[in-house]
Structures are given as structure tokens and as C-alpha cells.
Amino acid sequence: MSQVERNAKAQKLIDQQKFSEKSISKMADSQIEYYHWLYFDDSVYDYM
């Protein structure tokens, strides 16, 4: 994941008060992607 993408996803998690900046700074890219997916990405199954 690029630094720009990481920052955008991290900022969205911070803005929604899911995590603090301190906890996000310790996360790996894969963790940030997972939590972003968990909280923000829609699935086709959400609409069934």
C-alpha cells in the first residue's frame, strides 16, 4: 500500500473515532486495510 493510501485510510479511521493516532501509528499496513474494510467498505451481501 502506498503511503498516500495508508494516510487516507488511517485518517478516515481517526475521523470516525475508531482508533487514536497513536494506535494507528503502531499498526501494519494490513491491519489498517482490514479495519478500513471492516468499517467502511460495502459488500454486495450488505444489500441482500
RAQUI-V339793 format. One record per backbone hydrogen bond with DSSP energy under -1.0 kcal/mol. CO is the residue of the C=O (numbers start at 0). NH is the residue of the N-H. Records with the same first field share a line. If there is no record, write none. Layout:
CO = NH + NH
This chain:
1 = 5
2 = 6
3 = 7
4 = 8
5 = 9
6 = 10
7 = 11
8 = 12
9 = 13
10 = 14
11 = 15
12 = 17
13 = 16
19 = 23
20 = 24
23 = 26
27 = 31
28 = 32
29 = 33
30 = 34
31 = 35
32 = 36
33 = 37
34 = 38
35 = 39
42 = 45
43 = 46
